[in-house]
Amino acid sequence: MKKTTIKKNTSASVRNRAEKLLKTRESKASVKNRIQAELHALVHELQVHQVELEMQNAELQVGRDRMEEVLEKYTDLFDFAPVGYFSLDEAGVILEVNLMGTTLLGVERSRLINRRLPGFIAPENQPGFLAFLKRVFAGTGKQFCEAPLVKENGSTFWAGCHGTAALTASGPRKWCRVSVSDISSVKQAEEVLRRNEALFSALVQQAPVGVYVVDDQFRLQQVNPRAAPAFSTIQPLAGRDFSEVVHRLWPKKTADEIVDRFRRTLKTGQPYYAPEFSDRRADTGVTESYEWEIQRLTLPDGRHGVVCFFSDITERKQAEATQLRVEVLAASNRKLEEEIVRRRAVEKALKNSERYQRRLHWQLRQLSHQILRAGEEERKRISRELHDQVAQTLVGLNVHLESLSREATIRPEHLRERILSMQQLVGKSVEVVHQFARNLRPTVLDDLGLVPALNAFIKEYSERTGIQIQFTPLTPGRMNELDSDSRTVLYRIAQSALINVAQHALADRVNLSIRRLRNGIQMKIKDGGVGFDVDEVLAAKRHQRLGILGMRERVEMVGGQFAVKSVPGHGTTITAKVPFGTRSKQGKTRLSTKPA
């Protein structure tokens, strides 16, 4: 409550004191009114303060409720967090721990409070953990360490500890917060990864061929000892950009192709098997040869990479080239040796040529003599037959003519009988002449063809010799492709063979067949006679071998093939194959000599 203070001024005039006294007296009357007003205002103020306090109390209640809710949430988060939370002092004493922390250590919360956390660390790892706490309380930021924790039951697990310093309300840092999580699976994975890396590295290093690995960042990871010589001009290799390395080793075009192959395999996983590769290196200028292949693989850390396996085959290619040159030289030597042998044979043949020529000349003379003798014998036979048949017939005809001239005047009645007898003699003479003509050259061969000519000859032959001929001819129309020379050859072969049968074979039946081949005609004459030794007959000097030689010469003259097969006591088979032929512009015969 306010009070009125009247200050006295000793230096003021009486009037002023009188006025002030008057005012004081007048104000006493209103003091009571002012006091009442002030009391009313004070009550109002107290009422306002009471309402404010009630409102603040309500707000505090709401805040307390919210704080309790937050505290409950914090407590839930703290207790049911997936990691263990520990509050530790500088000595490592546990001030507070959540439920996961008690679960990790296997001890109830009440028994954990005020126990030292380092006591749960394996003895050999306790110095490291204490150093971790020291760093945390030094306030150098968040710290991390790994240590094996031993549960109360004796089992051990690897724990990852994250620590940070905390402030107390009074000011100094006296405690810290440490989160602990079970990282045993991570350590096991790291151990597996370490073993895989060690195994992978061992496999790469001990591979019997050159091996290097490129990761997904296209950088060289590993190069084994067998691959190192290929990169000898580039150091260091680990971590180098693979594209840069390749372009330093090989010409641009080749390097671009190699890099493109690696990128494609890394992207698609499709392996690439390269053929033999040879090129001049850009770094050394030496031509080298390789066999190589690439495949995508999963590296121990889970990333993709490309592994290349290659073999330096430069020495092998050089050896192959050397071997090829040796083989070429050996082949040349063989050819030279063969040429030497051939020339020696030619020399030997030349040395024997004079003797061979003399022998051949002698054989030709013998053949010529046989031909002359055969011709002379044939002329004798013709002369004898002309003398015995035609000449005697003509002499008889002359005698008849003289007798006719005498009797024409004496006995004219016998003239008709004489003339009839003379006609018979003339007809016989004509028949003999025709027989000679047929033997020399049958006209039916030219007029009607081979088959009719053979039929006529076989009929006359069978009547004359009594030997039965079984003739299996080809259709005459299919013989038209043979020319006149070929038809004559076949006719003469049949004629000579049947004459030999009648003279030497002592056979009573002969099979004669003609069939068409793919490019010619085949005639086969088979008898069941006594047979003979072919080699002996051909080697004999007697003139009888002229028949077989003549048949062979006739067949070979038209480009055909002739064969005689005979065994004493088992008959003889003569085979003649005559090809079809066409006349050239010069009038010579071009014959097909392919076998049927």
PyMOL commands that set and color helices and strands:
alter all, ss='L'
color gray80, all
select helices_A, chain A and resi 14-79+99-105+109-112+117-120+123-137+184-206+228-231+242-249+252-268+314-410+412-440+443-447+450-465+476-479+484-505+534-539+543-557
alter helices_A, ss='H'
color red, helices_A
select strands_A, chain A and resi 84-89+94-97+143-150+156-166+175-182+210-215+220-223+272-273+277-280+287-298+304-312+468-472+509-516+520-527+561-566+572-579+581-583+589-591
alter strands_A, ss='S'
color yellow, strands_A
deselect
rebuild
show_as cartoon
